[in-house]
Amino acid sequence: MISGWETVWNGKTKSNIMFQIVRKQEMAMGTIIRFDIMAPKIAAKIKSGQFVIIRVNETGERIPLTVADKDSFAGIITIIFQVVGKTTALMRSLKEGDFIKDVVGPLGKPAEVENVGTVIMVGGGTGVAILHHVAKAFKEAGNYVIGIMGSRSKDMLILENEMTQICDELVITTDDGSYGQMGFVTDPLKKYLDERYDIKLVYAIGPIIMMKNVVNLTKKYTIPIMVSLNPIMIDGTGMCGGCRVKVDDQTMFCCVDGPDFDGYKVDFDELMKRNSLYLKDEKDSLLFSIR
């Protein structure tokens, strides 16, 4: 695990550098932001499904973000986040060339990637950022990858070009019908599950209610399904217990036992209640930060 300053050698002089933003891209109406961050040691070790915890400055809070991609050769990791509170609003204000105080990782267990045959990768909203890294790993492992991406509207869709390059087939849905198929990700998923008998695995990441609905649908076909969870998290090392989730009636910690779990065993109703605890505080902090 690497955090804080990375130590480098410049000739005979030892110097320290923080994590620099080498590229910034505003996506989806400026509310979803992509950072490419220089973090060579993390980029060399991190695997699909794992995450980092970021602290922007000395007084900042710690927030977990799953890595959307990496370039081990260039020493760069990619994170994609949506502006929902004070910290993400602060992050949006950063520019290319600015530095982030701490990037801690790799954290969590990597996604279990094997060559199983045909897999369906389902992503909703900013969950597509996480899906991208995992889908890439499944494709590199030799699988036939079917991608299903959903968003509220065309303006909120991200990583379409990147997913097109990875997936053998890609279906896009929007709630309002402004792009792709009108409806939810469960619509094309049901069609695939009805028509194909070679589906070996479904992997889902996105809003909790979306994952719950995907799991409930897939259960009817008795096909294995993995979900990537993103509950409230503080330290990311299993010490605080803030990211606890109920899996198969047992308490698990997403940061060390996950973030991937068997979708059939997750108590989504409890997860939704826990994740809604601080929604008002999040909105209030964002409102205060822009006054």
C-alpha positions as CSV (number, residue, x, y, z in Angstrom):
1,M,0.0,0.0,0.0
2,I,1.3,3.4,-1.0
3,S,0.2,6.7,0.5
4,G,1.3,10.3,0.9
5,W,4.5,11.3,-0.8
6,E,6.3,9.1,-3.4
7,T,10.1,9.2,-3.1
8,V,12.1,9.6,-6.3
9,W,15.7,10.1,-7.1
10,N,16.9,12.9,-9.4
11,G,20.5,12.1,-10.0
12,K,22.1,12.1,-6.6
13,T,19.4,14.3,-5.1
14,K,16.5,12.7,-3.2
15,S,13.3,14.5,-3.6
16,N,9.6,14.0,-2.8
17,I,6.7,14.7,-5.0
18,M,2.9,14.6,-4.4
19,F,0.3,13.0,-6.7
20,Q,0.0,15.3,-9.7
21,I,-3.1,15.6,-11.9
22,V,-1.7,15.2,-15.4
23,R,-5.0,15.3,-17.1
24,K,-8.5,16.6,-16.2
25,Q,-11.6,16.1,-18.2
26,E,-15.1,17.4,-17.4
27,M,-17.6,14.8,-18.5
28,A,-21.4,14.6,-18.4
29,M,-22.3,18.3,-18.1
30,G,-19.4,19.1,-15.8
31,T,-20.8,17.1,-12.9
32,I,-18.7,14.0,-13.6
33,I,-14.9,14.6,-13.6
34,R,-12.0,12.4,-14.8
35,F,-8.5,12.8,-13.3
36,D,-5.4,11.0,-14.6
37,I,-3.1,11.1,-11.6
38,M,0.7,10.4,-11.6
39,A,1.1,7.6,-9.1
40,P,3.7,5.1,-10.4
41,K,3.8,2.7,-7.5
42,I,0.1,2.4,-7.3
43,A,-0.3,2.0,-11.0
44,A,2.3,-0.8,-10.9
45,K,0.3,-2.8,-8.4
46,I,-3.4,-2.0,-8.6
47,K,-5.7,-4.5,-10.3
48,S,-9.3,-4.2,-11.6
49,G,-11.9,-3.7,-8.9
50,Q,-9.5,-2.2,-6.4
51,F,-9.8,1.3,-5.1
52,V,-7.8,4.2,-3.6
53,I,-8.6,6.7,-0.8
54,I,-7.9,10.3,-1.6
55,R,-7.3,13.3,0.7
56,V,-7.1,16.5,-1.2
57,N,-5.3,18.5,1.4
58,E,-4.2,18.5,5.1
59,T,-7.7,19.3,6.4
60,G,-9.6,17.3,3.8
61,E,-11.8,14.2,4.4
62,R,-10.9,10.8,3.0
63,I,-13.0,9.5,0.2
64,P,-12.8,6.1,-1.6
65,L,-12.7,6.0,-5.4
66,T,-12.4,2.8,-7.4
67,V,-9.8,3.1,-10.2
68,A,-11.3,3.3,-13.6
69,D,-8.1,2.5,-15.5
70,K,-4.3,2.4,-15.2
71,D,-1.3,2.9,-17.3
72,S,1.5,1.0,-15.6
73,F,4.1,2.1,-18.1
74,A,3.3,5.8,-17.7
75,G,2.7,5.4,-14.0
76,I,-0.8,6.9,-14.2
77,I,-4.1,5.9,-12.6
78,T,-7.5,7.2,-13.7
79,I,-10.3,8.1,-11.3
80,I,-13.8,9.3,-12.2
81,F,-16.0,11.0,-9.7
82,Q,-19.4,12.8,-9.5
83,V,-19.7,16.1,-7.7
84,V,-22.1,15.3,-4.7
85,G,-20.5,17.0,-1.7
86,K,-17.9,19.5,-0.5
87,T,-14.9,17.3,-1.2
88,T,-15.8,16.4,-4.7
89,A,-16.7,20.0,-5.4
90,L,-13.2,20.9,-4.2
91,M,-11.7,18.3,-6.4
92,R,-13.6,19.7,-9.4
93,S,-11.9,23.1,-8.8
94,L,-8.4,21.5,-9.2
95,K,-6.6,22.0,-12.5
96,E,-4.1,20.0,-14.5
97,G,-0.8,20.4,-12.9
98,D,-2.2,20.7,-9.4
99,F,-1.4,18.1,-6.7
100,I,-3.4,15.9,-4.4
101,K,-2.0,15.4,-0.9
102,D,-2.7,11.7,-0.4
103,V,-3.6,8.8,-2.6
104,V,-3.7,5.6,-0.6
105,G,-3.9,2.2,-2.3
106,P,-4.3,-0.3,-3.7
107,L,-7.2,-1.2,-1.4
108,G,-9.7,-3.9,-1.4
109,K,-9.6,-7.3,-3.1
110,P,-9.2,-7.4,-6.9
111,A,-12.1,-8.6,-9.0
112,E,-12.0,-12.4,-9.6
113,V,-11.3,-12.5,-13.3
114,E,-11.1,-15.9,-15.1
115,N,-11.8,-17.1,-18.6
116,V,-15.3,-18.5,-18.2
117,G,-16.7,-17.8,-21.6
118,T,-19.4,-15.3,-22.1
119,V,-19.9,-12.6,-19.5
120,I,-22.4,-9.7,-19.2
121,M,-21.1,-6.5,-17.7
122,V,-23.8,-4.2,-16.4
123,G,-23.1,-0.6,-15.3
124,G,-25.2,2.4,-14.4
125,G,-24.2,6.0,-13.9
126,T,-20.7,6.6,-12.6
127,G,-20.5,2.8,-12.0
128,V,-19.5,2.5,-15.6
129,A,-16.1,3.9,-14.6
130,I,-15.5,0.9,-12.4
131,L,-17.1,-1.4,-14.9
132,H,-14.6,-0.2,-17.5
133,H,-11.5,-1.5,-15.7
134,V,-13.2,-4.8,-14.8
135,A,-14.6,-5.4,-18.3
136,K,-11.1,-4.7,-19.7
137,A,-9.7,-7.4,-17.4
138,F,-12.3,-10.0,-18.4
139,K,-11.7,-9.2,-22.1
140,E,-7.9,-9.6,-21.7
141,A,-8.6,-12.9,-20.0
142,G,-10.2,-14.2,-23.2
143,N,-13.9,-13.8,-22.4
144,Y,-16.6,-12.8,-24.8
145,V,-17.8,-9.5,-23.2
146,I,-21.3,-8.1,-23.5
147,G,-21.6,-4.7,-22.1
148,I,-24.8,-3.0,-20.9
149,M,-24.6,0.7,-19.9
150,G,-27.3,2.8,-18.5
151,S,-27.7,6.5,-17.6
152,R,-30.5,9.0,-16.9
153,S,-29.9,10.7,-20.3
154,K,-27.5,11.0,-23.1
155,D,-25.8,14.0,-21.4
156,M,-24.9,11.8,-18.4
157,L,-23.4,8.9,-20.3
158,I,-19.7,8.3,-19.9
159,L,-17.0,6.1,-21.4
160,E,-19.0,5.0,-24.4
161,N,-16.0,5.0,-26.8
162,E,-13.8,3.2,-24.3
163,M,-16.4,0.5,-23.6
164,T,-17.1,0.1,-27.3
165,Q,-13.4,-0.8,-27.8
166,I,-13.5,-3.4,-25.0
167,C,-16.9,-5.1,-25.5
168,D,-17.8,-7.6,-28.2
169,E,-21.4,-6.3,-28.0
170,L,-22.5,-3.1,-26.3
171,V,-26.1,-1.9,-25.5
172,I,-26.8,1.5,-24.1
173,T,-30.0,2.5,-22.3
174,T,-31.3,5.9,-21.1
175,D,-34.2,6.5,-18.7
176,D,-35.6,9.2,-21.0
177,G,-34.9,7.6,-24.3
178,S,-32.6,10.4,-25.4
179,Y,-30.0,7.9,-26.6
180,G,-29.8,4.2,-27.2
181,Q,-32.8,2.2,-25.9
182,M,-35.3,3.8,-23.7
183,G,-35.6,2.1,-20.4
184,F,-33.4,0.4,-17.8
185,V,-30.4,-1.9,-18.0
186,T,-32.6,-4.8,-16.9
187,D,-34.5,-4.7,-20.2
188,P,-31.6,-5.7,-22.5
189,L,-30.3,-8.0,-19.7
190,K,-33.5,-10.0,-19.7
191,K,-33.4,-10.2,-23.5
192,Y,-29.9,-11.6,-23.4
193,L,-30.7,-14.1,-20.6
194,D,-33.9,-15.2,-22.5
195,E,-32.1,-15.7,-25.8
196,R,-28.7,-16.9,-24.9
197,Y,-27.7,-20.1,-23.1
198,D,-24.0,-19.5,-22.9
199,I,-23.9,-16.7,-20.3
200,K,-21.6,-17.8,-17.5
201,L,-21.5,-14.7,-15.3
202,V,-23.1,-11.3,-14.8
203,Y,-21.2,-8.5,-13.2
204,A,-23.0,-5.4,-12.0
205,I,-22.0,-2.0,-10.6
206,G,-24.0,1.2,-10.2
207,P,-26.8,2.6,-8.0
208,I,-27.8,0.2,-5.3
209,I,-31.4,-0.1,-6.5
210,M,-30.1,-0.9,-10.0
211,M,-27.9,-3.7,-8.6
212,K,-30.7,-5.0,-6.6
213,N,-33.0,-5.2,-9.6
214,V,-30.2,-6.8,-11.8
215,V,-29.7,-9.4,-9.1
216,N,-33.4,-10.2,-8.7
217,L,-33.7,-10.6,-12.5
218,T,-30.6,-12.8,-12.8
219,K,-31.7,-15.0,-10.0
220,K,-34.5,-16.4,-12.1
221,Y,-31.9,-17.8,-14.5
222,T,-29.6,-19.2,-11.8
223,I,-26.5,-17.6,-13.3
224,P,-23.7,-16.4,-11.0
225,I,-23.6,-12.7,-10.4
226,M,-21.0,-10.5,-8.8
227,V,-21.7,-6.9,-7.6
228,S,-19.2,-4.2,-6.6
229,L,-20.4,-2.2,-3.6
230,N,-19.5,1.3,-2.6
231,P,-20.9,1.9,1.0
232,I,-19.9,4.7,3.4
233,M,-16.2,4.3,4.1
234,I,-13.7,6.1,6.3
235,D,-10.3,4.5,6.8
236,G,-10.4,1.7,4.1
237,T,-8.5,-0.8,6.3
238,G,-11.2,-2.5,8.2
239,M,-10.6,-0.6,11.4
240,C,-13.6,1.7,11.6
241,G,-16.4,-0.6,10.6
242,G,-18.2,2.2,8.6
243,C,-18.4,0.2,5.4
244,R,-20.0,-2.9,6.9
245,V,-22.5,-4.7,4.8
246,K,-24.6,-7.8,5.5
247,V,-23.6,-10.7,3.2
248,D,-25.2,-14.1,3.7
249,D,-26.5,-12.9,7.1
250,Q,-22.9,-12.1,8.2
251,T,-21.4,-8.7,8.7
252,M,-18.6,-8.1,6.2
253,F,-16.4,-5.0,5.6
254,C,-16.4,-3.8,2.1
255,C,-12.9,-2.3,2.3
256,V,-11.2,-5.6,3.1
257,D,-13.7,-8.3,2.3
258,G,-14.8,-6.6,-0.9
259,P,-15.7,-4.5,-2.8
260,D,-17.0,-7.5,-4.9
261,F,-19.5,-9.9,-3.4
262,D,-21.9,-12.6,-4.5
263,G,-25.0,-10.6,-5.5
264,Y,-27.4,-13.2,-4.3
265,K,-26.0,-12.9,-0.7
266,V,-26.1,-9.1,-0.3
267,D,-28.7,-7.5,1.8
268,F,-29.5,-4.5,-0.5
269,D,-32.3,-3.1,1.7
270,E,-30.0,-2.6,4.6
271,L,-27.3,-1.2,2.3
272,M,-29.7,1.4,0.9
273,K,-30.6,2.5,4.4
274,R,-27.0,2.9,5.5
275,N,-26.0,4.7,2.4
276,S,-28.8,7.2,2.8
277,L,-27.8,8.3,6.3
278,Y,-25.7,11.3,5.2
279,L,-27.4,12.3,2.0
280,K,-28.8,15.6,3.6
281,D,-25.4,16.4,5.1
282,E,-23.7,15.8,1.7
283,K,-26.1,18.2,0.0
284,D,-25.8,20.8,2.7
285,S,-22.0,20.6,2.5
286,L,-22.1,21.1,-1.2
287,L,-24.5,24.0,-0.9
288,F,-22.2,25.6,1.7
289,S,-19.1,25.1,-0.3
290,I,-20.5,27.1,-3.3
291,R,-21.8,30.1,-1.4
